[in-house]
Amino acid sequence: MSIKQKLSRLTYGITAAAVISGSLISSDALASERVRWQVPLAFPSHLIGLTTPVKHLTENLKAVSGGNIQLRYYEPGELVPPFEIMESVSTGKYPAGYTWVGYDQGTIPALPLYSGAPFNMEPPAYLAWYYQGEGRELLEEIYAKRNIHPMLCSIIGPEGAGWFAKPIESLDDIDGLRIRFAGIGGKVLEKLGASVTMIPGGELYQALERKTIDATEFSQPAIDKMLGLDQIIKNYIMPGWHQTLTTSHLLVNKDVWNKLKPETRAMIEMGCESATLKGFAESEWAQPTALRDYENEGVNAQTLPEPVLRELQKVTNEVLDEIAAGDEMFRRVLTSQREFMEHHSIWHSKGYLPRDFYQYD
């Protein structure tokens, strides 16, 4: 082989190595997009299943991105009050927020159908509707007008129906109550004569202690215990007819979202899907322990009589239909949910064991 041929091969090898090296650098550069977001929370970060998924989300995104995606979350009120998170994300004041979207029902009536609605789906069916049905698509359409990209980032099961000074034996017991109640369930109680107010979770203990309200609901047994609600009232009403599930969402400013590279967006989306699963597992693990603790501490965990639940369901349907008549998007989401619930019932009624088979006492 001549020197000229050897030099030619050497040149070719160096050139090929440079091309390969350049490709690697280019690929590495694609994966090194830096994300640094301040994320206000609607609830304290320690509430099991409700906000603890945000910790799972931030830690995992930082790990899988090699430190390139870092979200720093802030407790309620540190950056903005819980009720102002949507607006702060919409305007770009903050790039993202982690919230219970039902807080914004006064601005967007359809949102309580996503945050937890009365006599609605249980979590497995809801996830099917959201991911495989029309749920996610409709929610993205709702928020597009607000310049926001929404992502489901937590789901937990039914709440308790609330803490009441006296047991509830009939709907007449609701008339005249001053009660903190969220979402569409609050509108149902208003129709039954209650005076309904909305108070952030962190202020409920003081409101009960000062007797500015007679009763309240907030979340699941384990979360309510963290807030100390059982220290003031000993009548705990179940089941959570008004919220058969509760969700939290990561809301991202749409301009910020659209500027991200596809692979970065995919990691954040998968991060929220993972956080949703993790939060649900944490929540289901915690609730039976909390209920056992209540029993040992003298809390009366009352199950509402079926006739009362049937009456509540009737009034709920009246309220839902009234809201749907006045808001097109609410009607579209409600119709989609009702149609899927009817369809899913074919499987749910035959494929799952009746509730009585799970009684182990």
One Martini backbone bead per residue (centre of mass of N, CA, C, O) as a GRO file, in nm:
protein
  361
    1MET     BB    1   0.095   0.036   0.024
    2SER     BB    2   0.076   0.352  -0.017
    3ILE     BB    3   0.107   0.652   0.130
    4LYS     BB    4  -0.143   0.773  -0.004
    5GLN     BB    5  -0.336   0.548   0.088
    6LYS     BB    6  -0.288   0.574   0.391
    7LEU     BB    7  -0.374   0.874   0.415
    8SER     BB    8  -0.657   0.830   0.307
    9ARG     BB    9  -0.751   0.638   0.532
   10LEU     BB   10  -0.690   0.828   0.767
   11THR     BB   11  -0.875   1.053   0.676
   12TYR     BB   12  -1.133   0.886   0.678
   13GLY     BB   13  -1.121   0.807   0.977
   14ILE     BB   14  -1.124   1.092   1.095
   15THR     BB   15  -1.386   1.184   0.961
   16ALA     BB   16  -1.569   0.963   1.081
   17ALA     BB   17  -1.512   1.031   1.375
   18ALA     BB   18  -1.619   1.319   1.358
   19VAL     BB   19  -1.906   1.248   1.279
   20ILE     BB   20  -1.971   1.073   1.522
   21SER     BB   21  -1.901   1.283   1.735
   22GLY     BB   22  -2.104   1.494   1.633
   23SER     BB   23  -2.354   1.319   1.683
   24LEU     BB   24  -2.316   1.290   1.986
   25ILE     BB   25  -2.325   1.588   2.052
   26SER     BB   26  -2.599   1.642   1.927
   27SER     BB   27  -2.754   1.437   2.101
   28ASP     BB   28  -2.673   1.561   2.374
   29ALA     BB   29  -2.795   1.838   2.319
   30LEU     BB   30  -3.090   1.743   2.300
   31ALA     BB   31  -3.079   1.630   2.615
   32SER     BB   32  -2.986   1.939   2.750
   33GLU     BB   33  -3.236   2.071   2.834
   34ARG     BB   34  -3.323   2.340   3.036
   35VAL     BB   35  -3.521   2.318   3.340
   36ARG     BB   36  -3.662   2.600   3.542
   37TRP     BB   37  -3.918   2.567   3.781
   38GLN     BB   38  -4.175   2.735   3.934
   39VAL     BB   39  -4.410   2.568   4.175
   40PRO     BB   40  -4.711   2.612   4.280
   41LEU     BB   41  -4.925   2.519   4.549
   42ALA     BB   42  -5.245   2.431   4.680
   43PHE     BB   43  -5.106   2.221   4.871
   44PRO     BB   44  -4.951   2.065   5.089
   45SER     BB   45  -4.678   1.838   5.029
   46HIS     BB   46  -4.778   1.601   5.259
   47LEU     BB   47  -5.030   1.503   5.113
   48ILE     BB   48  -5.158   1.203   5.056
   49GLY     BB   49  -5.178   1.184   4.700
   50LEU     BB   50  -5.231   1.491   4.646
   51THR     BB   51  -4.902   1.606   4.671
   52THR     BB   52  -4.674   1.386   4.679
   53PRO     BB   53  -4.635   1.350   4.363
   54VAL     BB   54  -4.448   1.603   4.325
   55LYS     BB   55  -4.198   1.469   4.439
   56HIS     BB   56  -4.178   1.239   4.240
   57LEU     BB   57  -4.158   1.416   3.991
   58THR     BB   58  -3.901   1.584   4.056
   59GLU     BB   59  -3.703   1.350   4.111
   60ASN     BB   60  -3.736   1.195   3.838
   61LEU     BB   61  -3.671   1.421   3.638
   62LYS     BB   62  -3.387   1.470   3.741
   63ALA     BB   63  -3.279   1.181   3.691
   64VAL     BB   64  -3.356   1.124   3.380
   65SER     BB   65  -3.208   1.415   3.294
   66GLY     BB   66  -2.945   1.475   3.459
   67GLY     BB   67  -3.056   1.768   3.580
   68ASN     BB   68  -3.222   1.937   3.356
   69ILE     BB   69  -3.492   1.878   3.520
   70GLN     BB   70  -3.621   2.139   3.737
   71LEU     BB   71  -3.849   2.141   4.006
   72ARG     BB   72  -3.979   2.401   4.219
   73TYR     BB   73  -4.164   2.383   4.503
   74TYR     BB   74  -4.440   2.561   4.666
   75GLU     BB   75  -4.612   2.657   4.909
   76PRO     BB   76  -4.887   2.785   5.007
   77GLY     BB   77  -4.834   3.139   4.946
   78GLU     BB   78  -4.533   3.187   4.864
   79LEU     BB   79  -4.632   3.298   4.576
   80VAL     BB   80  -4.941   3.203   4.570
   81PRO     BB   81  -5.250   3.161   4.598
   82PRO     BB   82  -5.442   2.892   4.529
   83PHE     BB   83  -5.668   3.064   4.356
   84GLU     BB   84  -5.410   3.187   4.153
   85ILE     BB   85  -5.267   2.976   3.970
   86MET     BB   86  -5.395   2.986   3.691
   87GLU     BB   87  -5.337   3.286   3.632
   88SER     BB   88  -5.023   3.272   3.666
   89VAL     BB   89  -4.991   3.074   3.424
   90SER     BB   90  -5.144   3.217   3.196
   91THR     BB   91  -4.951   3.489   3.214
   92GLY     BB   92  -4.644   3.387   3.311
   93LYS     BB   93  -4.550   3.427   3.604
   94TYR     BB   94  -4.562   3.113   3.591
   95PRO     BB   95  -4.491   2.812   3.430
   96ALA     BB   96  -4.621   2.653   3.686
   97GLY     BB   97  -4.881   2.435   3.841
   98TYR     BB   98  -5.018   2.272   4.141
   99THR     BB   99  -5.364   2.157   4.127
  100TRP     BB  100  -5.705   2.209   4.203
  101VAL     BB  101  -5.934   2.279   3.953
  102GLY     BB  102  -6.200   2.340   4.121
  103TYR     BB  103  -6.127   2.636   4.210
  104ASP     BB  104  -6.224   2.733   3.893
  105GLN     BB  105  -6.546   2.716   3.859
  106GLY     BB  106  -6.624   3.023   3.827
  107THR     BB  107  -6.475   3.032   3.537
  108ILE     BB  108  -6.490   2.697   3.490
  109PRO     BB  109  -6.749   2.480   3.514
  110ALA     BB  110  -6.609   2.197   3.411
  111LEU     BB  111  -6.378   2.128   3.623
  112PRO     BB  112  -6.527   1.945   3.842
  113LEU     BB  113  -6.533   1.695   3.642
  114TYR     BB  114  -6.207   1.661   3.700
  115SER     BB  115  -6.172   1.686   4.028
  116GLY     BB  116  -6.466   1.596   4.133
  117ALA     BB  117  -6.775   1.425   4.126
  118PRO     BB  118  -7.087   1.339   4.171
  119PHE     BB  119  -7.159   1.027   4.099
  120ASN     BB  120  -6.908   0.913   3.966
  121MET     BB  121  -6.628   0.789   3.892
  122GLU     BB  122  -6.389   0.575   3.935
  123PRO     BB  123  -6.060   0.566   3.883
  124PRO     BB  124  -6.039   0.346   3.657
  125ALA     BB  125  -6.254   0.473   3.470
  126TYR     BB  126  -6.136   0.754   3.450
  127LEU     BB  127  -5.868   0.675   3.314
  128ALA     BB  128  -5.998   0.562   3.063
  129TRP     BB  129  -6.141   0.825   2.977
  130TYR     BB  130  -5.893   1.010   2.974
  131TYR     BB  131  -5.682   0.839   2.792
  132GLN     BB  132  -5.897   0.681   2.581
  133GLY     BB  133  -6.084   0.903   2.556
  134GLU     BB  134  -6.199   1.248   2.590
  135GLY     BB  135  -6.073   1.386   2.837
  136ARG     BB  136  -5.803   1.518   2.752
  137GLU     BB  137  -5.900   1.672   2.501
  138LEU     BB  138  -6.107   1.854   2.650
  139LEU     BB  139  -5.912   1.984   2.852
  140GLU     BB  140  -5.725   2.115   2.642
  141GLU     BB  141  -5.949   2.290   2.523
  142ILE     BB  142  -6.017   2.452   2.774
  143TYR     BB  143  -5.709   2.566   2.824
  144ALA     BB  144  -5.634   2.706   2.557
  145LYS     BB  145  -5.785   2.980   2.630
  146ARG     BB  146  -5.551   3.007   2.880
  147ASN     BB  147  -5.263   2.920   2.801
  148ILE     BB  148  -5.279   2.594   2.872
  149HIS     BB  149  -5.115   2.292   2.984
  150PRO     BB  150  -5.257   1.992   3.085
  151MET     BB  151  -5.187   1.748   3.364
  152LEU     BB  152  -5.223   1.461   3.495
  153CYS     BB  153  -5.080   1.410   3.856
  154SER     BB  154  -5.337   1.288   4.019
  155ILE     BB  155  -5.502   1.014   4.207
  156ILE     BB  156  -5.789   0.952   4.409
  157GLY     BB  157  -6.024   0.855   4.594
  158PRO     BB  158  -6.262   0.882   4.799
  159GLU     BB  159  -6.409   1.074   5.010
  160GLY     BB  160  -6.533   1.225   5.258
  161ALA     BB  161  -6.840   1.385   5.344
  162GLY     BB  162  -6.760   1.468   5.648
  163TRP     BB  163  -6.787   1.703   5.925
  164PHE     BB  164  -7.025   1.660   6.193
  165ALA     BB  165  -7.192   1.731   6.477
  166LYS     BB  166  -7.415   1.548   6.343
  167PRO     BB  167  -7.585   1.315   6.230
  168ILE     BB  168  -7.711   1.182   5.916
  169GLU     BB  169  -8.058   1.092   5.839
  170SER     BB  170  -8.137   1.345   5.659
  171LEU     BB  171  -8.179   1.620   5.454
  172ASP     BB  172  -8.277   1.808   5.689
  173ASP     BB  173  -7.986   1.822   5.832
  174ILE     BB  174  -7.872   2.041   5.615
  175ASP     BB  175  -8.047   2.258   5.688
  176GLY     BB  176  -7.858   2.555   5.780
  177LEU     BB  177  -7.578   2.490   5.726
  178ARG     BB  178  -7.239   2.570   5.786
  179ILE     BB  179  -7.034   2.495   5.498
  180ARG     BB  180  -6.759   2.330   5.373
  181PHE     BB  181  -6.772   2.304   5.010
  182ALA     BB  182  -6.692   2.144   4.713
  183GLY     BB  183  -6.799   2.196   4.420
  184ILE     BB  184  -7.092   2.047   4.323
  185GLY     BB  185  -7.172   1.959   4.609
  186GLY     BB  186  -7.226   2.248   4.708
  187LYS     BB  187  -7.476   2.296   4.523
  188VAL     BB  188  -7.645   2.073   4.646
  189LEU     BB  189  -7.654   2.190   4.939
  190GLU     BB  190  -7.782   2.457   4.864
  191LYS     BB  191  -8.049   2.325   4.761
  192LEU     BB  192  -8.083   2.208   5.076
  193GLY     BB  193  -7.999   2.487   5.265
  194ALA     BB  194  -7.710   2.549   5.268
  195SER     BB  195  -7.417   2.727   5.375
  196VAL     BB  196  -7.168   2.785   5.140
  197THR     BB  197  -6.811   2.753   5.158
  198MET     BB  198  -6.468   2.853   5.068
  199ILE     BB  199  -6.179   2.683   5.206
  200PRO     BB  200  -5.878   2.630   5.268
  201GLY     BB  201  -5.728   2.367   5.421
  202GLY     BB  202  -5.536   2.542   5.623
  203GLU     BB  203  -5.823   2.686   5.758
  204LEU     BB  204  -6.020   2.471   5.894
  205TYR     BB  205  -5.949   2.444   6.192
  206GLN     BB  206  -6.014   2.737   6.274
  207ALA     BB  207  -6.307   2.745   6.170
  208LEU     BB  208  -6.405   2.526   6.369
  209GLU     BB  209  -6.298   2.643   6.637
  210ARG     BB  210  -6.463   2.930   6.583
  211LYS     BB  211  -6.745   2.863   6.445
  212THR     BB  212  -6.781   2.960   6.131
  213ILE     BB  213  -6.841   2.653   6.108
  214ASP     BB  214  -7.017   2.336   6.129
  215ALA     BB  215  -6.889   2.211   5.862
  216THR     BB  216  -6.680   1.964   5.670
  217GLU     BB  217  -6.480   1.916   5.385
  218PHE     BB  218  -6.190   1.763   5.202
  219SER     BB  219  -6.093   1.447   5.223
  220GLN     BB  220  -5.933   1.196   5.328
  221PRO     BB  221  -5.869   1.045   5.618
  222ALA     BB  222  -5.555   1.093   5.624
  223ILE     BB  223  -5.571   1.398   5.558
  224ASP     BB  224  -5.765   1.497   5.779
  225LYS     BB  225  -5.571   1.411   6.006
  226MET     BB  226  -5.342   1.610   5.935
  227LEU     BB  227  -5.549   1.860   6.002
  228GLY     BB  228  -5.723   1.783   6.275
  229LEU     BB  229  -6.042   1.739   6.254
  230ASP     BB  230  -6.081   1.511   6.484
  231GLN     BB  231  -6.033   1.717   6.733
  232ILE     BB  232  -6.333   1.858   6.701
  233ILE     BB  233  -6.480   1.626   6.538
  234LYS     BB  234  -6.670   1.296   6.566
  235ASN     BB  235  -6.831   1.313   6.287
  236TYR     BB  236  -6.798   1.082   6.020
  237ILE     BB  237  -6.884   1.098   5.684
  238MET     BB  238  -7.008   0.834   5.471
  239PRO     BB  239  -6.953   0.860   5.163
  240GLY     BB  240  -6.808   1.023   4.871
  241TRP     BB  241  -7.049   1.139   4.677
  242HIS     BB  242  -6.912   1.422   4.577
  243GLN     BB  243  -6.623   1.242   4.555
  244THR     BB  244  -6.502   0.963   4.382
  245LEU     BB  245  -6.266   1.164   4.326
  246THR     BB  246  -5.922   1.300   4.305
  247THR     BB  247  -5.741   1.563   4.150
  248SER     BB  248  -5.429   1.659   4.000
  249HIS     BB  249  -5.252   1.931   3.830
  250LEU     BB  250  -5.036   2.022   3.571
  251LEU     BB  251  -4.974   2.354   3.490
  252VAL     BB  252  -4.878   2.496   3.169
  253ASN     BB  253  -4.751   2.720   2.991
  254LYS     BB  254  -4.790   2.721   2.653
  255ASP     BB  255  -4.538   2.875   2.562
  256VAL     BB  256  -4.342   2.703   2.724
  257TRP     BB  257  -4.424   2.426   2.611
  258ASN     BB  258  -4.373   2.483   2.298
  259LYS     BB  259  -4.050   2.531   2.343
  260LEU     BB  260  -4.014   2.252   2.390
  261LYS     BB  261  -3.891   1.961   2.344
  262PRO     BB  262  -4.025   1.661   2.279
  263GLU     BB  263  -3.855   1.501   2.493
  264THR     BB  264  -3.930   1.683   2.732
  265ARG     BB  265  -4.234   1.651   2.721
  266ALA     BB  266  -4.235   1.343   2.754
  267MET     BB  267  -4.108   1.334   3.036
  268ILE     BB  268  -4.330   1.498   3.180
  269GLU     BB  269  -4.568   1.322   3.110
  270MET     BB  270  -4.450   1.059   3.236
  271GLY     BB  271  -4.416   1.180   3.517
  272CYS     BB  272  -4.724   1.215   3.569
  273GLU     BB  273  -4.806   0.922   3.532
  274SER     BB  274  -4.630   0.816   3.761
  275ALA     BB  275  -4.748   0.999   3.988
  276THR     BB  276  -5.035   0.890   3.974
  277LEU     BB  277  -4.969   0.600   4.061
  278LYS     BB  278  -4.819   0.663   4.326
  279GLY     BB  279  -5.046   0.823   4.469
  280PHE     BB  280  -5.259   0.600   4.471
  281ALA     BB  281  -5.097   0.396   4.638
  282GLU     BB  282  -5.055   0.572   4.889
  283SER     BB  283  -5.354   0.620   4.950
  284GLU     BB  284  -5.459   0.323   4.978
  285TRP     BB  285  -5.260   0.258   5.216
  286ALA     BB  286  -5.362   0.488   5.431
  287GLN     BB  287  -5.675   0.467   5.497
  288PRO     BB  288  -5.719   0.221   5.693
  289THR     BB  289  -5.544   0.332   5.921
  290ALA     BB  290  -5.707   0.587   5.976
  291LEU     BB  291  -5.976   0.443   6.050
  292ARG     BB  292  -5.864   0.286   6.289
  293ASP     BB  293  -5.780   0.534   6.452
  294TYR     BB  294  -6.059   0.653   6.481
  295GLU     BB  295  -6.184   0.422   6.641
  296ASN     BB  296  -5.974   0.447   6.884
  297GLU     BB  297  -6.070   0.774   6.920
  298GLY     BB  298  -6.402   0.796   6.887
  299VAL     BB  299  -6.487   0.798   6.599
  300ASN     BB  300  -6.779   0.843   6.401
  301ALA     BB  301  -6.822   0.631   6.123
  302GLN     BB  302  -7.060   0.718   5.900
  303THR     BB  303  -7.306   0.566   5.699
  304LEU     BB  304  -7.507   0.641   5.468
  305PRO     BB  305  -7.807   0.598   5.385
  306GLU     BB  306  -7.945   0.497   5.096
  307PRO     BB  307  -8.185   0.701   5.077
  308VAL     BB  308  -8.000   0.949   5.094
  309LEU     BB  309  -7.828   0.888   4.845
  310ARG     BB  310  -8.062   0.887   4.641
  311GLU     BB  311  -8.142   1.182   4.692
  312LEU     BB  312  -7.870   1.307   4.620
  313GLN     BB  313  -7.867   1.203   4.330
  314LYS     BB  314  -8.116   1.353   4.233
  315VAL     BB  315  -8.012   1.641   4.290
  316THR     BB  316  -7.755   1.621   4.127
  317ASN     BB  317  -7.886   1.587   3.845
  318GLU     BB  318  -8.024   1.860   3.852
  319VAL     BB  319  -7.768   2.032   3.872
  320LEU     BB  320  -7.621   1.928   3.621
  321ASP     BB  321  -7.844   2.012   3.417
  322GLU     BB  322  -7.837   2.314   3.481
  323ILE     BB  323  -7.544   2.367   3.401
  324ALA     BB  324  -7.557   2.246   3.111
  325ALA     BB  325  -7.769   2.458   3.003
  326GLY     BB  326  -7.537   2.709   3.050
  327ASP     BB  327  -7.288   2.508   2.941
  328GLU     BB  328  -7.131   2.362   2.683
  329MET     BB  329  -6.877   2.223   2.805
  330PHE     BB  330  -7.017   2.083   3.034
  331ARG     BB  331  -7.204   1.915   2.853
  332ARG     BB  332  -6.982   1.761   2.699
  333VAL     BB  333  -6.846   1.627   2.941
  334LEU     BB  334  -7.094   1.497   3.073
  335THR     BB  335  -7.178   1.326   2.831
  336SER     BB  336  -6.916   1.165   2.811
  337GLN     BB  337  -6.930   1.042   3.096
  338ARG     BB  338  -7.209   0.908   3.082
  339GLU     BB  339  -7.152   0.725   2.839
  340PHE     BB  340  -6.914   0.574   2.969
  341MET     BB  341  -7.055   0.467   3.223
  342GLU     BB  342  -7.257   0.297   3.072
  343HIS     BB  343  -7.050   0.126   2.920
  344HIS     BB  344  -6.874   0.031   3.172
  345SER     BB  345  -7.102  -0.125   3.331
  346ILE     BB  346  -7.080  -0.391   3.181
  347TRP     BB  347  -6.810  -0.459   3.327
  348HIS     BB  348  -6.843  -0.377   3.629
  349SER     BB  349  -7.104  -0.559   3.698
  350LYS     BB  350  -6.949  -0.843   3.599
  351GLY     BB  351  -6.625  -0.835   3.665
  352TYR     BB  352  -6.690  -0.758   3.959
  353LEU     BB  353  -6.709  -0.792   4.271
  354PRO     BB  354  -6.897  -0.754   4.513
  355ARG     BB  355  -6.863  -0.575   4.797
  356ASP     BB  356  -6.929  -0.808   5.006
  357PHE     BB  357  -6.654  -0.974   4.940
  358TYR     BB  358  -6.480  -0.741   5.122
  359GLN     BB  359  -6.570  -0.857   5.397
  360TYR     BB  360  -6.355  -0.929   5.696
  361ASP     BB  361  -6.505  -0.900   5.988
   0.00000   0.00000   0.00000
